[in-house]
Amino acid sequence: MVDDSIIFSIFLIFTGAAVLAALALFARQSLLVAYILLGGLVGPWGLQLVNDPDIISEIGHIGIIFLLFLLGLNLQPVQLVRMLREAIVVTVVSSLVFGAIGFGISQAFGFSLHESLVIGSVMMFSSTIIGLKLLPTTALHHRHVGQVMISILLLQDILAIGILLVLEGFSQSGMEWKQVASLAVSLPALVIFSLLFERYILQRLIRRFDTIQEYIFLTAIGWCLGVAQLAELLGLSYEIGAFIAGVALATNPIALFIAESFKPLRDFFLIMFFFSLGAGFNINILPEVLLPASIIALLMLACKPVVFSWLLKKTGETGGLPNEVGVRLGQVSEFSLMIAVLALNTGAIGAKASYLIQTTTLITFIVSSYLIMLSYPTPIAVSDRLRKD
């Protein structure tokens, strides 16, 4: 009889991940691939040792929240505004190109207009997790490549949240424009609240007790999750709230200590997130969507690096940066998985279209992470020359 307890599930995840990670390193593969394959192997569509991947997915989602919080910790508010202004053209033009490719292929394979629009829209985004997880901390903190990637990914995430709001409105009685207006009000309100709270309350608490590391660590977790929950209540998302919490705290001298303290906690939950991706995938429907998904995935993997590189060169970036950013952003996003599930639940698309999106995303995750590890410095590279934290 299968043990459905969360303790048994965590045992399987981390013991299995340790074994597969060792095999992946010997085979010169990405550790992320090992986590996804483990989920497929022991999940509901594999050996059925873990039958409720939704719980693992919820826990793994915390890893994304912490990842966005750490991202915000590395950005000063003034710097963030400047970066976003420079990235608007690149983000908008690239999104239109990738969306058109996804839409065209979907129409060619006989998907409906609504389904093709959704499929096209999710191809616009690149993975925040893949992009930042495989980016060395030194690049994130000190190099321009990290700043460029962060600005593009943040704009994409805001666009993805807008699409999620549209789909949620679609599930009711048509599009609820009140949600769009609410977003326009809630986002700046949350930013202002976070900045003021950090300046007049949080900063004073940290300054008074900064010698007690346990308190600082606990306060940082509470601040991150508290603002994330407030964002969710305001109709935004946990990820946006966590990012805003990080940006608000970025000016505090303690931000670097918090960022270093959070890395093991972030990695713990991200392993569970990637496991949940594999565990939640229904392999039985794969034959129906493998051909169109493979074509779209290969086009994204081929086109995204080229388009991003060309656009960045047009905006004045020089040297090897445009090519590196293009390769690092050359996959589909985890937001695509969220949109695929929500669109299916609201009736905007059918099961086949939803699994097409999921299959495409997983293919690009696996291939892109492998290409990045072979070409550029990453914290989990199998080559000593490219391994850089």
C-alpha positions in Angstrom: 0.0 0.0 0.0 1.3 3.4 -1.0 2.1 5.9 1.9 0.4 9.2 1.0 1.9 11.1 3.9 3.8 14.3 3.1 6.8 12.9 5.0 7.0 9.9 2.6 6.6 12.2 -0.4 9.4 14.4 0.7 11.6 11.3 1.4 10.9 10.2 -2.2 11.6 13.6 -3.7 14.9 14.3 -2.0 16.3 10.7 -1.8 15.3 10.1 -5.4 16.6 13.5 -6.5 20.0 12.8 -4.9 20.3 9.5 -6.8 19.1 11.0 -10.2 21.2 14.1 -9.7 24.3 12.0 -9.4 23.4 10.1 -12.6 22.6 13.4 -14.4 26.0 14.8 -13.5 27.8 11.7 -14.7 25.8 12.0 -18.0 26.6 15.8 -18.1 22.9 16.7 -17.9 21.1 19.5 -16.0 20.0 18.8 -12.5 16.7 20.4 -13.3 16.0 17.6 -15.8 16.6 15.1 -13.1 14.0 16.7 -10.8 11.4 16.7 -13.6 12.1 13.1 -14.7 11.8 12.0 -11.0 8.4 13.5 -10.8 7.3 11.7 -13.9 8.8 8.4 -12.6 7.1 8.3 -9.2 4.1 10.5 -9.8 0.4 9.5 -10.6 1.2 8.7 -14.2 4.4 6.7 -13.4 4.9 4.3 -10.4 2.1 6.1 -8.5 4.2 6.4 -5.3 3.1 10.0 -5.0 -0.6 10.3 -5.9 -1.3 13.9 -5.0 1.2 16.2 -6.8 -1.0 19.2 -6.1 0.2 19.3 -2.5 3.8 19.2 -3.7 3.1 21.8 -6.3 1.7 24.2 -3.7 4.8 23.7 -1.5 7.1 24.1 -4.5 5.3 27.3 -5.4 6.9 28.8 -2.3 10.3 28.4 -4.1 9.1 30.7 -6.9 7.9 33.2 -4.3 11.3 33.2 -2.6 13.1 33.4 -5.9 11.2 36.6 -6.8 11.9 38.0 -3.3 15.7 37.4 -3.8 15.4 39.0 -7.2 13.9 42.1 -5.7 16.6 42.2 -3.0 19.2 42.8 -5.7 17.5 45.8 -7.2 17.4 49.3 -6.0 14.0 51.0 -6.8 15.7 53.8 -8.9 17.7 51.2 -10.8 14.6 49.1 -11.4 12.7 52.0 -13.1 15.6 52.7 -15.4 16.0 49.1 -16.4 12.3 48.6 -17.2 12.3 51.7 -19.4 15.1 50.3 -21.4 13.5 46.8 -21.8 10.1 47.8 -22.9 10.9 47.8 -26.7 12.7 44.4 -26.5 9.9 42.8 -24.4 7.0 44.1 -26.6 8.5 43.3 -30.0 9.8 39.9 -29.0 6.4 39.0 -27.4 4.6 39.8 -30.6 7.0 37.7 -32.7 6.8 34.6 -30.4 3.0 35.0 -30.0 2.6 35.1 -33.8 4.7 31.9 -34.2 2.7 30.0 -31.6 -0.6 31.2 -33.0 0.3 30.3 -36.6 1.5 26.7 -35.8 -1.6 26.2 -33.6 -3.9 27.2 -36.5 -2.0 24.9 -38.9 -2.7 22.0 -36.6 -6.4 22.7 -36.5 -6.9 24.3 -33.0 -9.7 26.8 -32.6 -9.2 30.5 -32.7 -9.5 30.9 -28.9 -7.1 28.0 -28.3 -4.6 29.4 -30.8 -4.7 32.8 -29.1 -4.0 31.2 -25.7 -1.2 29.0 -27.2 0.3 32.0 -28.9 0.1 34.1 -25.8 2.0 31.7 -23.6 4.9 31.4 -26.0 5.7 35.1 -25.4 7.3 34.4 -22.0 10.6 33.0 -20.9 11.2 31.2 -17.6 12.1 33.3 -14.6 13.2 30.1 -12.8 15.4 28.7 -15.6 16.8 32.2 -16.3 17.7 33.1 -12.7 18.4 29.6 -11.4 21.1 29.1 -14.0 22.5 32.6 -13.6 25.6 32.9 -11.3 25.0 35.1 -8.2 27.9 37.3 -9.3 26.2 38.0 -12.6 22.9 38.8 -10.8 24.5 41.2 -8.4 27.3 42.9 -10.4 27.0 42.3 -14.2 24.9 44.0 -16.7 23.7 40.7 -18.2 21.8 40.1 -14.9 20.1 43.5 -15.0 19.0 43.1 -18.6 17.5 39.6 -18.0 15.7 40.8 -14.8 14.1 43.7 -16.6 12.8 41.6 -19.5 11.6 38.8 -17.2 9.8 41.3 -14.9 7.9 42.9 -17.8 7.0 39.5 -19.1 5.7 38.4 -15.7 3.5 41.5 -15.5 2.1 40.7 -19.0 1.5 37.1 -17.9 -0.4 38.3 -14.8 -2.6 40.4 -17.1 -3.4 37.3 -19.2 -4.3 35.4 -16.1 -6.7 38.1 -15.1 -8.3 38.0 -18.5 -8.8 34.3 -18.2 -10.3 34.6 -14.7 -12.7 37.2 -16.1 -13.5 34.8 -19.0 -14.6 32.2 -16.5 -17.3 34.4 -15.1 -19.7 36.2 -17.4 -17.2 37.5 -19.9 -14.3 39.8 -19.2 -14.5 41.7 -16.0 -12.9 45.0 -16.7 -13.1 45.8 -13.0 -10.2 43.4 -12.5 -8.1 45.4 -14.9 -8.9 48.7 -13.2 -8.3 47.0 -9.8 -4.8 45.9 -11.0 -4.0 49.5 -12.1 -4.9 50.7 -8.6 -3.6 47.8 -6.5 -0.1 47.6 -7.9 1.0 51.2 -7.2 -0.8 51.1 -3.8 1.1 47.9 -2.8 4.4 49.5 -3.9 3.8 52.7 -1.9 2.6 50.7 1.2 5.7 48.4 1.1 8.1 51.2 0.7 6.6 53.2 3.6 6.3 50.2 5.9 9.9 49.2 5.2 11.2 52.7 5.9 9.3 53.6 9.0 8.7 50.2 10.7 10.8 47.3 9.3 14.0 49.3 9.0 13.8 50.4 12.6 13.2 46.9 13.8 16.1 45.5 11.8 18.4 48.2 12.9 17.6 47.6 16.6 18.0 43.8 16.5 20.4 43.3 13.6 22.9 41.3 15.8 20.4 38.5 16.2 20.6 36.6 13.0 17.7 34.3 13.7 15.4 37.3 14.2 16.6 38.9 10.9 16.0 35.6 9.0 12.5 35.1 10.5 11.6 38.7 9.9 12.7 38.5 6.3 10.5 35.4 5.8 7.5 37.1 7.4 8.0 40.2 5.3 8.3 38.3 2.1 5.2 36.0 2.7 3.2 38.8 4.3 3.5 41.2 1.3 3.0 38.2 -1.1 -0.3 37.3 0.7 -1.4 41.0 0.7 -0.8 41.1 -3.1 -2.9 38.0 -3.6 -5.7 39.6 -1.5 -5.5 42.7 -3.8 -6.0 40.6 -6.9 -2.3 40.5 -8.0 -0.2 37.5 -7.4 2.1 36.0 -4.7 5.1 36.4 -7.0 4.5 40.1 -7.6 4.1 40.7 -3.9 7.3 38.9 -3.1 9.2 40.8 -5.7 7.9 44.2 -4.3 8.8 43.1 -0.8 12.4 42.4 -2.0 12.7 45.7 -3.9 11.4 47.6 -0.8 14.1 46.0 1.3 16.9 46.3 -1.2 18.1 49.7 0.1 18.6 48.2 3.6 22.3 47.3 4.3 21.1 44.0 5.6 19.7 42.9 2.2 22.9 41.1 1.1 22.9 39.0 4.3 19.3 38.1 3.8 19.9 37.2 0.2 22.7 34.8 1.1 20.6 33.3 4.0 17.6 32.6 1.7 19.5 30.6 -1.0 19.3 27.1 0.6 15.7 27.7 1.5 14.9 28.7 -2.1 16.7 25.7 -3.5 14.8 23.3 -1.2 11.4 24.5 -2.5 12.5 24.8 -6.1 13.5 21.1 -6.2 9.9 20.4 -5.1 8.6 22.7 -7.8 10.4 21.0 -10.6 9.4 17.6 -9.2 5.7 18.7 -9.3 6.1 19.6 -13.0 7.0 16.1 -13.9 4.5 14.5 -11.4 1.6 16.5 -12.8 2.1 15.6 -16.4 -0.3 13.0 -18.0 2.0 10.9 -20.2 -1.0 9.1 -21.7 -2.0 12.1 -23.8 1.5 12.7 -25.1 1.1 10.9 -28.4 -1.7 13.3 -29.4 0.3 16.5 -28.8 3.9 15.4 -29.3 4.2 16.4 -33.0 2.8 20.0 -32.7 4.5 20.5 -29.3 7.9 19.4 -30.7 7.5 21.7 -33.7 6.6 24.7 -31.5 9.3 23.9 -28.9 12.0 23.6 -31.6 10.9 26.9 -33.2 10.9 28.7 -29.8 14.4 27.2 -29.0 15.7 28.4 -32.3 14.0 31.7 -32.6 14.1 33.1 -29.1 17.9 33.4 -28.9 18.1 35.0 -32.3 15.2 37.5 -31.8 16.4 38.6 -28.3 20.0 38.9 -29.5 18.9 41.0 -32.5 16.7 43.3 -30.5 19.3 43.9 -27.8 21.8 44.8 -30.4 19.4 47.3 -31.9 18.9 48.9 -28.5 22.7 49.4 -28.1 23.9 46.3 -26.3 27.3 45.1 -27.5 29.8 42.3 -27.1 28.6 38.8 -26.1 25.8 40.0 -23.9 23.0 39.9 -26.6 23.8 36.3 -27.5 24.1 35.2 -23.9 20.8 36.8 -22.8 19.1 35.3 -25.9 20.3 31.8 -25.0 19.4 32.2 -21.3 15.9 33.3 -22.2 15.4 30.7 -25.0 12.6 28.7 -23.4 8.9 28.9 -22.5 7.9 30.1 -19.0 6.4 28.4 -15.9 3.7 31.0 -16.3 2.7 29.1 -19.4 1.9 26.0 -17.2 -0.2 28.2 -14.9 -2.1 29.7 -17.9 -2.6 26.3 -19.5 -4.2 24.9 -16.3 -6.4 28.0 -15.7 -7.5 28.2 -19.3 -8.6 24.5 -19.2 -10.5 25.0 -16.0 -12.3 28.0 -17.3 -13.2 26.4 -20.6 -11.2 28.8 -22.7 -9.3 25.8 -24.2 -9.7 22.0 -24.4 -7.5 19.3 -22.7 -5.5 18.8 -25.9 -4.5 22.4 -26.2 -3.6 22.5 -22.5 -1.4 19.5 -22.7 0.2 20.9 -25.9 1.3 23.9 -23.9 2.6 21.8 -21.0 4.5 19.5 -23.3 6.0 22.4 -25.2 7.1 24.1 -22.0 8.7 20.9 -20.5 10.6 20.3 -23.8 12.0 23.8 -23.8 12.8 23.6 -20.1 14.9 20.4 -20.6 16.7 21.4 -23.9 17.3 25.1 -22.9 18.7 24.3 -19.5 21.1 21.8 -21.1 22.2 24.4 -23.7 22.8 27.0 -21.1 24.9 24.6 -19.0 27.1 23.7 -22.0 27.6 27.3 -23.1 27.7 29.7 -20.1 28.6 29.8 -16.4 26.0 28.4 -14.1 26.0 27.3 -10.4 25.2 23.7 -11.4 27.4 23.3 -14.4 29.0 19.9 -14.9 32.2 21.5 -16.2 34.6 23.0 -13.6 35.4 25.8 -16.1 31.7 26.9 -16.3 30.6 26.2 -12.7 30.2 29.6 -11.0 28.0 30.5 -8.1 
